[in-house]
Amino acid sequence: MLHSRSFNFTWEFGGGLLWEYHSRHWIEAGYRFHHLSNMDTADENPGLDANLIYVGWQRMFGRS
């Protein structure tokens, strides 16, 4: 990787769902595609692609 760059670009897209299962409590799940590369601005482009599946939990604190 002698002819690559340390400056990289990134982009991502995806989607998901947010489900309120109780007042002020949510579960989220989704998919995201992530790409990282130098966009061929150098002789070598050791890009990285990743497929991400995520699940999370949210809770709102305080008064609504």
trRosetta pair geometry for C-beta under 8 A, 3 or more apart (Angstrom, degrees):
i j d omega theta_ij theta_ji phi_ij phi_ji
1 4 4.6 -36 -169 15 88 125
1 44 5.9 -152 -133 107 60 153
1 46 5.9 -36 -108 -19 118 140
2 44 7.7 98 56 5 49 141
3 42 5.8 170 148 164 70 105
3 43 3.8 -22 142 57 132 119
3 44 4.8 115 82 -1 85 102
4 38 6.3 168 -169 -6 86 151
4 42 5.1 125 -140 98 35 146
4 43 7.4 -101 -71 64 48 69
4 44 4.1 -68 -67 83 88 104
4 45 6.8 152 -123 -83 100 27
4 46 5.8 -27 -105 7 158 99
5 8 7.2 162 97 -65 95 62
5 38 4.5 127 51 -135 109 145
5 41 5.9 -17 -1 88 152 104
5 42 4.4 178 -25 -35 95 137
7 38 6.6 90 86 -128 64 96
7 41 7.6 -39 83 77 104 145
8 36 5.6 32 158 -178 137 88
8 37 6.3 -179 -153 108 99 12
8 38 5.3 -77 -107 -79 67 63
9 36 7.5 174 86 -148 43 50
9 37 6.4 -21 58 71 84 61
9 38 6.9 111 11 -133 85 23
9 39 5.0 24 26 -30 136 117
10 34 7.0 -9 -168 -171 105 88
10 35 6.7 164 -151 87 57 55
10 36 4.8 -12 -101 -100 92 76
11 34 7.9 174 93 -149 38 49
11 35 5.5 -6 60 57 77 101
12 32 5.6 20 175 178 120 103
12 33 6.2 176 -150 88 70 52
12 34 4.4 -12 -101 -103 114 66
12 35 6.9 176 -79 18 60 67
13 32 7.3 179 96 -149 26 66
13 33 5.8 -4 59 53 72 97
14 30 6.0 103 146 152 115 111
14 31 5.0 -151 -153 103 109 60
14 32 3.3 -90 -23 -101 160 55
14 33 5.9 160 -68 9 93 64
14 52 7.4 -53 -83 66 160 95
15 30 5.9 -140 114 -152 37 113
15 31 6.6 7 55 55 61 83
16 28 5.9 53 143 178 132 93
16 29 5.8 -170 -159 99 104 37
16 30 2.0 -60 -87 -77 113 126
16 31 6.8 165 -76 17 82 51
16 32 8.0 -29 -42 -49 112 87
16 54 7.3 -41 -99 67 146 96
17 28 6.8 179 90 -146 50 58
17 29 5.8 -3 53 58 91 80
17 30 6.6 167 14 -73 55 85
18 26 5.4 -1 -176 -175 91 131
18 27 7.7 164 -154 82 48 40
18 28 4.8 -14 -103 -100 72 94
18 58 7.8 -9 -148 25 108 134
19 26 6.4 146 74 -156 42 73
19 27 5.1 -17 61 60 99 87
19 28 7.4 174 18 -82 69 42
20 23 7.7 36 173 -103 112 25
20 25 6.9 115 -155 76 65 52
20 26 5.2 -41 -92 -94 59 83
21 25 5.9 -58 62 102 82 101
21 26 7.2 137 10 -119 78 31
21 27 5.9 30 -13 0 124 106
22 25 4.1 15 63 45 96 123
24 59 6.4 54 140 -163 86 64
24 60 4.2 -105 -158 51 98 102
24 64 6.7 -136 -81 -56 118 129
25 57 7.7 -16 -170 -171 85 91
25 58 7.3 161 -157 88 41 59
25 59 5.4 -5 -107 -106 72 80
25 60 7.9 -123 -62 17 39 76
26 57 7.2 158 87 -159 56 46
26 58 4.3 -4 59 57 103 104
26 59 7.6 -169 25 -72 70 39
27 55 7.4 -12 -177 -171 92 87
27 56 7.3 162 -160 87 50 47
27 57 5.8 -20 -106 -103 65 68
27 58 7.8 -166 -75 21 22 75
28 54 7.6 0 114 114 96 98
28 55 7.1 163 90 -156 57 41
28 56 4.6 -8 59 60 101 95
28 57 7.5 -163 20 -71 78 23
28 58 6.6 46 -13 -10 113 110
29 53 7.8 4 -171 -180 85 83
29 54 6.9 -176 -144 95 46 56
29 55 4.8 -2 -103 -106 87 74
29 56 7.6 180 -72 21 46 64
30 53 7.5 -170 98 -149 37 53
30 54 5.8 -7 59 57 77 91
31 51 7.3 -21 -165 -172 97 85
31 52 7.0 146 -161 84 48 59
31 53 5.6 -19 -103 -102 72 69
31 54 7.8 173 -85 18 25 74
32 51 7.9 156 83 -160 48 42
32 52 4.4 -14 63 64 93 110
32 54 6.9 14 6 -2 110 115
33 49 7.4 -16 -172 -168 90 93
33 50 7.5 159 -158 84 46 52
33 51 5.9 -18 -106 -106 71 65
33 52 7.5 -172 -79 22 23 79
34 49 7.2 152 85 -158 57 46
34 50 4.5 -11 61 60 104 99
34 51 7.9 -167 23 -74 77 21
34 52 6.2 41 -7 -11 114 118
35 47 6.8 -6 -171 -177 87 117
35 48 7.4 160 -155 86 44 55
35 49 5.4 -9 -105 -105 76 75
35 50 7.9 -170 -73 23 37 68
36 47 6.4 164 89 -158 53 68
36 48 4.5 -3 58 56 102 99
36 49 7.9 -167 26 -72 67 35
37 40 7.7 15 145 -28 121 58
37 45 5.5 34 -169 -178 110 102
37 46 7.8 -174 -127 84 78 35
37 47 3.4 -17 -90 -105 112 102
37 48 7.1 178 -65 22 71 58
38 41 5.0 -109 151 40 96 94
38 42 5.5 -3 117 17 151 104
38 45 5.4 -136 49 -123 94 80
38 47 7.7 -128 14 -77 63 78
39 45 7.5 -154 40 -131 9 128
40 45 5.2 -39 -83 -66 56 146
42 45 6.7 152 64 -70 83 70
60 64 6.9 61 123 -81 139 101
